[in-house]
């Protein structure tokens, strides 16, 4: 059983120790890897994501290269790019450990290279500033706080971008089964939206 802090019985979520968070993360990753009906869940996430991006009027969407059974946003982003000239997409690049993420332009035909942790990144494209970010969630709470992989990259990135004139819309991408009760840590920033197979919230 995941240490998910009694999400169904109305109890207040408790603050987790670092070890509890690691155990919760491991359990959620295993759950995501074994989700039944995964193909249909992915279709429904894509169906909710496209209209949300249209509604928000995004011009440059930062997203992520899928790892560890994350929802693959590339087809949805490709479709969004093709729907209107002038749109841009970007992928995150780790410049150094402990730093916020940089975002570099991506298109379906962009040449990729291996970045930090072996995750593909655009090879030599320009740096851009997204006005919307798709952010993968290992888990998420009803009040839109995200549990990530523990590296803090998106926490640092959102905190840095929040000090700029145009803060991007943060859109967490996850699966309904990975919704948990989770008390936010002091540095956590909530997502503006969560998109799952149930829709955009």
Secondary structure in CASP SS format (residue, H / E / C, confidence):
PFRMAT SS
TARGET T0000
AUTHOR 0000-0000-0000
METHOD secondary structure of the structure
MODEL  1
X C 1.00
X C 1.00
X C 1.00
X C 1.00
X C 1.00
X C 1.00
X C 1.00
X C 1.00
X C 1.00
X C 1.00
X C 1.00
X C 1.00
X C 1.00
X C 1.00
X C 1.00
X C 1.00
X C 1.00
X H 1.00
X H 1.00
X H 1.00
X H 1.00
X H 1.00
X H 1.00
X H 1.00
X H 1.00
X H 1.00
X H 1.00
X H 1.00
X H 1.00
X H 1.00
X H 1.00
X H 1.00
X H 1.00
X C 1.00
X C 1.00
X C 1.00
X C 1.00
X H 1.00
X H 1.00
X H 1.00
X H 1.00
X H 1.00
X H 1.00
X H 1.00
X H 1.00
X H 1.00
X H 1.00
X H 1.00
X H 1.00
X H 1.00
X H 1.00
X H 1.00
X H 1.00
X H 1.00
X H 1.00
X H 1.00
X C 1.00
X C 1.00
X C 1.00
X E 1.00
X E 1.00
X E 1.00
X E 1.00
X C 1.00
X C 1.00
X C 1.00
X C 1.00
X C 1.00
X C 1.00
X C 1.00
X C 1.00
X C 1.00
X C 1.00
X H 1.00
X H 1.00
X H 1.00
X H 1.00
X H 1.00
X H 1.00
X H 1.00
X H 1.00
X H 1.00
X C 1.00
X C 1.00
X C 1.00
X C 1.00
X C 1.00
X E 1.00
X E 1.00
X E 1.00
X E 1.00
X E 1.00
X E 1.00
X C 1.00
X C 1.00
X C 1.00
X C 1.00
X C 1.00
X C 1.00
X C 1.00
X C 1.00
X E 1.00
X E 1.00
X E 1.00
X E 1.00
X E 1.00
X C 1.00
X C 1.00
X C 1.00
X C 1.00
X C 1.00
X E 1.00
X E 1.00
X E 1.00
X C 1.00
X H 1.00
X H 1.00
X H 1.00
X C 1.00
X E 1.00
X E 1.00
X E 1.00
X C 1.00
X C 1.00
X C 1.00
X C 1.00
X E 1.00
X C 1.00
X C 1.00
X C 1.00
X C 1.00
X E 1.00
X E 1.00
X E 1.00
X E 1.00
X E 1.00
X C 1.00
X C 1.00
X E 1.00
X E 1.00
X C 1.00
X C 1.00
X C 1.00
X C 1.00
X C 1.00
X E 1.00
X E 1.00
X C 1.00
X C 1.00
X C 1.00
X C 1.00
X C 1.00
X H 1.00
X H 1.00
X H 1.00
X H 1.00
X H 1.00
X H 1.00
X H 1.00
X H 1.00
X H 1.00
X C 1.00
X C 1.00
X C 1.00
X C 1.00
X C 1.00
X C 1.00
X C 1.00
X E 1.00
X E 1.00
X E 1.00
X E 1.00
X E 1.00
X C 1.00
X C 1.00
X H 1.00
X H 1.00
X H 1.00
X E 1.00
X C 1.00
X C 1.00
X C 1.00
X C 1.00
X C 1.00
X C 1.00
X C 1.00
X C 1.00
X C 1.00
X C 1.00
X C 1.00
X C 1.00
X C 1.00
X E 1.00
X E 1.00
X E 1.00
X E 1.00
X C 1.00
X C 1.00
X E 1.00
X E 1.00
X C 1.00
END
